[in-house]
Amino acid sequence: MNETANKQEEVKGEKVKRRTSLKNIIGGDILATDFFRRQTKLLVLIMVLILFYIHNRYACQQQMIEIDKLKKELIDIKYDALTRSSELMERSRQSRIEEYIATKESDLQTSTNPPYLIK
């Protein structure tokens, strides 16, 4: 008789284990099952890895935003340097310098002798 009672209890226990309802899931009773008790360390590891993944993705997105911002700033600086370089080239032309000297009424004049190399 003991054997039949034990078998009936096992069958009832299996029915309880197999039966998972929405109420058990929402109430948290599913976490008290034997499966979740045995796999606690694995579940904690999975949660830590998920948090690490989310943090890594967020950090990567922030770095990509910063890279895009710096690329735009670099392009603006390159255009500014190009503009200044062309302005300097324009102002340092011989004809411009001669015009500037003529308007200032200076005694400076353009040399008529070609430059020569001193050894």
C-alpha positions as CSV (number, residue, x, y, z in Angstrom):
1,M,0.0,0.0,0.0
2,N,2.9,2.3,0.7
3,E,4.2,1.8,-2.8
4,T,0.9,2.7,-4.4
5,A,0.7,5.8,-2.2
6,N,4.2,6.9,-3.2
7,K,3.4,6.3,-6.9
8,Q,0.3,8.4,-6.6
9,E,2.2,11.2,-4.9
10,E,4.8,11.1,-7.6
11,V,2.1,11.3,-10.3
12,K,0.5,14.2,-8.6
13,G,3.9,15.9,-8.2
14,E,4.6,15.4,-11.9
15,K,1.3,16.9,-12.8
16,V,2.0,19.9,-10.6
17,K,5.5,20.3,-12.2
18,R,4.2,20.0,-15.7
19,R,1.3,22.4,-15.2
20,T,2.5,26.0,-15.5
21,S,-0.1,28.7,-15.9
22,L,0.0,32.4,-16.4
23,K,-0.8,32.8,-12.7
24,N,2.3,30.8,-11.7
25,I,4.5,32.8,-14.0
26,I,3.2,36.2,-13.0
27,G,3.1,35.3,-9.3
28,G,6.7,34.1,-9.4
29,D,5.9,30.5,-8.4
30,I,7.7,29.2,-11.5
31,L,11.0,30.5,-9.9
32,A,10.5,28.1,-7.0
33,T,10.6,25.0,-9.2
34,D,13.4,22.5,-9.0
35,F,14.7,23.4,-12.5
36,F,15.2,27.1,-11.6
37,R,16.8,26.2,-8.3
38,R,19.4,24.1,-10.0
39,Q,20.1,26.6,-12.7
40,T,20.4,29.7,-10.5
41,K,24.1,30.3,-11.2
42,L,23.6,29.9,-15.0
43,L,20.7,32.4,-14.9
44,V,22.7,34.9,-12.9
45,L,25.6,34.5,-15.4
46,I,23.2,35.1,-18.3
47,M,21.8,38.2,-16.7
48,V,25.3,39.6,-16.1
49,L,26.2,38.9,-19.8
50,I,23.0,40.6,-20.9
51,L,23.8,43.7,-18.9
52,F,27.4,43.7,-20.2
53,Y,26.0,43.5,-23.8
54,I,23.6,46.4,-23.3
55,H,26.3,48.5,-21.7
56,N,28.8,47.7,-24.5
57,R,26.3,48.6,-27.2
58,Y,25.4,51.9,-25.5
59,A,29.1,52.8,-25.2
60,C,29.7,51.9,-28.8
61,Q,26.8,54.1,-29.9
62,Q,28.1,57.0,-27.9
63,Q,31.6,56.6,-29.4
64,M,30.1,56.5,-32.9
65,I,28.2,59.7,-32.2
66,E,31.4,61.4,-31.0
67,I,33.4,60.1,-34.1
68,D,30.7,61.6,-36.4
69,K,30.9,64.9,-34.6
70,L,34.7,65.0,-34.8
71,K,34.6,64.1,-38.5
72,K,32.3,67.1,-39.2
73,E,34.5,69.3,-37.2
74,L,37.6,68.1,-39.0
75,I,36.0,68.8,-42.4
76,D,35.1,72.3,-41.2
77,I,38.7,72.9,-40.1
78,K,40.1,71.6,-43.4
79,Y,37.9,74.0,-45.3
80,D,38.9,76.9,-43.1
81,A,42.6,76.0,-43.5
82,L,42.1,75.9,-47.3
83,T,40.4,79.2,-47.3
84,R,43.2,80.8,-45.3
85,S,45.8,79.3,-47.4
86,S,44.3,80.7,-50.6
87,E,43.9,84.1,-49.0
88,L,47.6,84.1,-48.0
89,M,48.6,83.0,-51.5
90,E,46.5,85.9,-52.9
91,R,48.0,88.5,-50.6
92,S,51.6,87.3,-51.1
93,R,51.6,87.6,-54.9
94,Q,54.1,89.9,-56.3
95,S,51.5,92.1,-58.1
96,R,49.6,92.5,-54.9
97,I,52.7,93.4,-52.9
98,E,53.7,96.0,-55.6
99,E,50.2,97.5,-55.4
100,Y,50.3,97.7,-51.6
101,I,53.8,99.4,-51.7
102,A,52.6,101.9,-54.3
103,T,49.6,102.9,-52.2
104,K,51.7,103.5,-49.1
105,E,54.1,105.8,-51.0
106,S,57.2,103.9,-50.0
107,D,60.7,104.2,-51.4
108,L,60.8,100.4,-52.1
109,Q,60.9,99.3,-55.7
110,T,61.0,96.0,-57.5
111,S,64.5,94.9,-58.3
112,T,65.5,95.0,-62.0
113,N,68.5,92.6,-61.4
114,P,67.7,88.9,-61.2
115,P,68.5,87.2,-58.0
116,Y,71.9,85.3,-57.8
117,L,73.3,82.6,-55.6
118,I,75.9,83.4,-53.0
119,K,78.5,80.7,-52.6
